[in-house]
C-alpha cells in the first residue's frame, strides 16, 4: 500500500510540473492574443470537457502524466490568427513561456527550502550517521556530534578531516567533539581496510545548518539555481574533454526520476544532520531541481522541443525569411519520433541498470 501511495504522489508531483510548463505556454498565448483551442490536463484520449473559458476547452484526459496546450494553427500557416502566423516575437514568447515557468517554480521551491532548512555552516563538521561495529561507534561517537579537532588539529572542513583520517589509518587518534554543548574527548583507530561503502572511521559527515531570513533565502536560491543551470550548460563540454567521466553523470527517464524521488523521501524520513527539519527538504530540493531541468531540457535546440521551435523562428526574426513549412513539419516529426525512441532506450536502461542512490 505504501508503494501505491508513493507512485500516486510521484505521478501528481510530476504531473504538476508538466502542468506548470503548459500553463506558461497558455499564459503567453493569452498575452500574445493567440487563441487556444484546448488546455488538456493529462494526455489524450479525452475523458470529458470540464468547462469552456474565452474560447478554450479545458479537458480531462485519460493518461495521468502531463498536460498540453493546443493553440489555434500551431503549425499550420494557412490558419489566420494562429500561432504559426503570429509575429516572431509573439512566437518566441509563447515558446519561452513553458520553460521559464518551470525555472521560476524551481526557484520558488528553492527559496522555501533554504528558508526552512537554512544554509550550511561550512567551517563546522557534524556526524550524520555512524556505521555498525566501526571505530567511530566503538569510540562512542554519536550522530549529531560536532567534530572540533583531531590530534589537536582544528577541524573546519570535511575534506581536511578526511585527509587527516587517511594520514592516521591504523593509529589511535584523539577526537574532540561537542555534544549537547559539552566538550568530550574520545579515542578511535581508523581502519586500514574498511568494509565496502564505509570510510576508515565509519562516519557519514555533513555541515550543520543555521536558519536564515526570507530575504537571505532569495539570493541563496538564485545562486543555487544559477549553479544548476551553469552545470547543465557546461556538462556536454566537460564530457567531451574528459573533465568528468560518463560514470559520474547519466541521463535518466521516468523510472530513474521516480527512484530518485523515493530516495529523497527516505532521506526526509531521517531528520538528523544538524537542521531543524519541518518540511520535506530533500523532496523540495529534488522537485525544484527537476522543474529547472525540465525547463532547461525544453530549451535544447531539438525541433520537437521549445528550443527547437525557437531555433526555427530565428531566421524569420533576423533574416525576415521563414523555414519552409514542409521542412519545419518534417524536422518536428522526425525529432519527435527520435525523442520517443530515446526515452524508450533511457527507460530500459533505468530498469536494467538502476542508478546508484544515496
C-alpha positions in Angstrom: 0.0 0.0 0.0 2.9 2.4 0.8 4.4 1.7 -2.6 1.0 2.5 -4.2 0.7 5.9 -2.5 4.3 6.8 -3.3 3.6 6.1 -7.0 0.4 8.2 -6.8 2.3 11.0 -5.1 5.1 10.9 -7.6 2.5 11.0 -10.5 0.9 14.0 -9.0 4.2 15.8 -8.5 5.5 15.1 -11.9 2.1 15.9 -13.5 2.0 19.3 -11.7 5.5 20.2 -13.1 4.3 19.5 -16.6 1.0 21.3 -15.9 3.0 24.4 -14.8 5.0 24.1 -18.0 1.9 24.1 -20.2 0.3 26.9 -18.1 3.3 29.1 -19.1 2.6 28.5 -22.8 -1.1 29.2 -22.1 -0.4 32.5 -20.4 1.9 33.7 -23.1 -0.7 32.7 -25.8 -3.2 34.9 -23.9 -0.7 37.8 -23.8 0.1 37.3 -27.5 -3.7 37.2 -28.3 -3.2 33.8 -29.9 -6.5 31.7 -29.4 -6.1 28.4 -27.5 -8.4 25.7 -28.7 -7.7 23.3 -25.8 -6.0 23.2 -22.4 -5.7 19.5 -21.6 -5.0 18.0 -18.1 -3.4 14.7 -18.7 -2.8 13.3 -22.2 -5.4 12.0 -24.7 -7.7 10.2 -25.1 -10.1 12.8 -23.7 -12.4 11.7 -20.8 -14.5 14.8 -20.6 -14.7 18.5 -21.1 -14.6 20.3 -17.8 -15.6 23.8 -19.0 -15.1 26.4 -21.6 -13.5 29.8 -21.0 -13.0 32.5 -23.5 -12.9 30.1 -26.4 -10.7 27.5 -24.7 -12.0 24.0 -23.9 -10.5 22.8 -20.6 -10.4 19.0 -20.7 -9.6 16.0 -18.6 -7.7 13.2 -20.3 -7.0 9.6 -19.7 -3.2 9.4 -19.3 -2.4 11.0 -15.9 1.1 12.2 -16.8 1.4 15.7 -18.1 -0.7 18.3 -19.8 -0.9 20.1 -23.2 -2.0 23.3 -24.7 -3.3 23.4 -28.3 -3.0 26.9 -29.8 -5.0 27.7 -32.9 -3.0 27.0 -36.0 0.1 25.9 -34.0 2.0 24.7 -37.1 -0.5 25.4 -39.9 0.3 28.7 -41.6 -2.9 28.7 -43.5 -4.9 29.4 -40.3 -5.5 33.1 -39.9 -4.7 34.4 -36.4 -3.0 31.2 -35.5 0.3 30.7 -33.7 2.2 29.8 -36.9 1.1 33.2 -38.4 2.0 35.3 -35.3 4.9 37.6 -35.3 8.3 36.1 -34.4 8.4 38.0 -31.1 5.0 36.6 -30.1 6.0 33.1 -31.1 9.3 33.3 -29.1 7.2 34.5 -26.1 4.9 31.5 -26.4 7.8 29.0 -26.8 9.7 30.5 -23.8 6.6 30.6 -21.6 6.8 26.9 -20.5 10.5 26.7 -19.8 10.5 30.0 -17.9 7.6 28.9 -15.7 9.4 25.7 -14.8 12.6 27.6 -13.9 10.5 30.1 -11.8 8.8 27.3 -10.0 12.1 25.7 -9.2 13.4 29.0 -7.9 10.4 29.4 -5.6 10.8 25.9 -4.2 14.5 26.6 -3.5 13.6 29.7 -1.6 11.1 27.7 0.5 13.7 25.0 1.1 16.5 27.4 2.1 14.2 29.4 4.3 13.1 26.2 6.1 16.4 24.3 6.2 18.9 27.2 6.4 22.3 27.2 5.0 25.3 25.0 5.8 27.9 26.4 8.3 30.9 25.4 6.1 33.5 25.6 8.9 31.8 23.1 11.1 31.6 19.3 10.6 28.8 17.2 12.1 28.3 13.5 12.2 25.1 12.3 10.4 25.5 8.6 10.8 27.8 6.0 12.5 28.3 2.6 10.9 27.8 -0.5 12.9 30.9 -2.1 14.5 33.0 0.8 13.2 35.9 2.5 15.1 33.7 5.6 15.5 30.9 3.6 17.2 33.4 1.8 19.4 34.9 5.1 20.5 31.5 6.5 21.5 30.9 8.9 18.6 27.2 9.5 18.0 25.0 11.0 15.3 24.8 14.8 15.9 28.3 15.2 17.4 30.2 18.2 16.1 33.9 17.4 15.4 36.1 20.1 16.9 39.6 18.7 16.4 41.7 15.5 15.7 45.1 15.1 17.4 44.9 18.8 18.3 44.3 20.0 14.7 41.2 22.1 14.4 38.6 20.7 12.0 36.9 23.3 9.9 36.4 21.4 6.7 35.2 17.9 5.8 37.9 17.4 3.2 40.6 18.3 5.7 39.1 15.9 8.2 39.0 13.1 5.7 42.6 13.7 4.7 43.7 13.7 8.3 42.0 10.4 9.0 43.7 8.9 5.9 47.1 10.0 7.3 46.4 8.2 10.6 45.0 4.9 9.4 45.9 2.2 11.9 46.9 4.7 14.5 44.9 5.9 17.6 43.7 9.5 17.2 42.2 11.8 19.8 38.9 13.3 18.6 37.4 16.3 20.4 33.7 16.6 19.9 30.9 18.9 21.1 27.8 17.1 22.3 24.9 18.9 24.0 27.1 21.9 24.4 29.7 19.9 26.2 33.2 19.1 25.0 34.1 15.4 25.0 37.4 13.7 24.3 37.3 10.3 22.5 39.9 8.0 21.0 39.5 5.9 17.8 41.7 4.0 15.5 40.8 4.5 11.8 40.8 1.2 9.8 43.3 0.5 7.1 40.9 -1.7 5.2 37.4 -0.6 5.9 34.3 -2.6 4.6 33.0 -1.5 1.2 30.8 1.6 1.5 32.4 2.7 4.7 35.3 5.0 5.5 38.2 4.3 7.8 36.4 5.9 10.7 32.9 4.7 9.8 31.1 8.0 9.9 28.9 10.0 7.5 29.6 13.7 7.7 27.8 16.9 6.7 27.8 20.6 7.7 25.3 21.8 10.4 22.8 24.3 9.3 21.8 27.8 10.5 18.4 29.5 9.9 18.3 32.4 7.5 15.7 35.1 6.8 13.4 35.0 3.8 15.4 37.9 2.3 18.6 35.9 2.5 16.9 32.8 1.2 16.1 34.5 -2.0 19.6 35.3 -3.2 20.8 31.9 -1.9 18.1 30.2 -4.0 19.1 32.3 -7.1 22.7 31.3 -6.6 21.8 27.6 -6.3 19.5 27.8 -9.4 22.3 29.6 -11.4 24.8 26.9 -10.4 22.4 24.1 -11.6 21.8 25.9 -14.9 25.5 26.5 -15.4 26.3 22.9 -14.8 23.6 21.9 -17.3 25.2 24.1 -20.0 28.8 23.1 -19.3 28.3 19.4 -18.8 28.4 18.4 -22.5 31.7 20.1 -22.9 33.1 18.5 -19.8 32.1 15.1 -21.0 33.8 15.7 -24.3 37.0 17.0 -22.7 37.0 14.2 -20.1 36.8 16.6 -17.2 34.0 14.4 -15.8 33.5 10.7 -16.7 30.3 9.1 -18.1 30.1 7.2 -14.8 29.6 10.4 -12.9 26.6 11.6 -14.9 23.9 10.0 -16.9 20.5 10.8 -18.4 17.6 9.3 -16.6 14.0 8.7 -17.6 10.8 8.5 -15.7 11.9 5.3 -13.8 15.2 6.9 -12.8 13.4 10.1 -11.7 10.9 8.0 -9.6 13.8 6.1 -7.9 15.5 9.4 -7.0 12.2 10.8 -5.7 11.7 7.8 -3.4 15.3 8.1 -2.2 14.7 11.8 -1.4 11.6 10.7 0.6 13.7 8.2 2.6 16.2 10.9 3.3 13.4 13.2 4.6 12.4 10.4 7.0 15.8 10.9 8.8 15.7 14.3 10.4 19.2 14.1 11.8 22.1 16.1 10.4 22.0 19.4 12.2 19.0 21.0 10.7 15.6 21.6 12.2 13.5 19.9 9.6 9.8 20.7 9.5 9.3 20.4 5.7 10.3 17.6 3.2 13.5 19.5 2.3 15.1 16.7 0.2 12.0 16.3 -1.8 11.6 20.0 -2.2 15.2 20.2 -3.5 14.6 17.3 -5.8 11.4 18.7 -7.2 13.0 22.1 -7.6 15.9 20.6 -9.5 13.6 18.5 -11.7 11.5 21.6 -12.5 14.6 23.6 -13.5 15.9 20.6 -15.5 12.5 20.3 -17.4 12.8 24.0 -18.3 16.4 23.7 -19.5 15.8 20.5 -21.4 12.9 22.0 -23.3 15.3 24.8 -24.4 17.6 22.3 -26.2 17.7 23.0 -29.9 15.6 20.0 -30.9 12.7 20.8 -33.3 10.2 18.8 -31.3 11.0 20.9 -28.2 10.5 24.5 -27.4 14.2 25.3 -28.0 13.9 23.8 -31.5 10.8 25.9 -32.2 12.8 29.0 -31.1 15.7 28.0 -33.4 13.3 27.6 -36.4 11.9 31.1 -35.6 15.2 32.9 -35.5 15.6 33.1 -39.4 12.3 34.9 -39.5 13.3 37.2 -36.7 16.7 38.2 -38.1 16.6 37.5 -41.8 12.9 38.0 -42.5 12.8 34.6 -44.1 10.8 31.6 -42.8 11.8 28.0 -42.9 9.6 26.3 -45.4 6.6 24.7 -43.7 7.2 21.3 -45.2 10.8 21.3 -43.9 9.7 22.6 -40.5 7.0 19.9 -40.2 9.4 17.2 -41.3 12.0 18.2 -38.8 9.5 18.4 -35.9 8.0 14.9 -36.8 11.4 13.3 -37.2 12.8 14.7 -34.0 9.7 13.8 -32.1 10.0 10.1 -33.2 13.7 10.2 -32.3 12.8 11.6 -28.8 10.3 8.8 -28.2 12.9 6.2 -29.2 15.5 7.8 -26.9 13.1 7.8 -24.0 12.4 4.1 -24.5 16.1 3.4 -24.5 16.7 5.5 -21.4 13.8 3.9 -19.5 15.0 0.4 -20.4 18.5 1.4 -19.1 16.9 2.7 -15.9 15.3 -0.7 -15.3 18.2 -3.0 -16.2 20.9 -0.7 -14.9 19.4 1.3 -12.0 21.1 4.5 -10.9 23.1 4.4 -7.7 21.1 6.1 -4.9 22.3 7.6 -1.7 
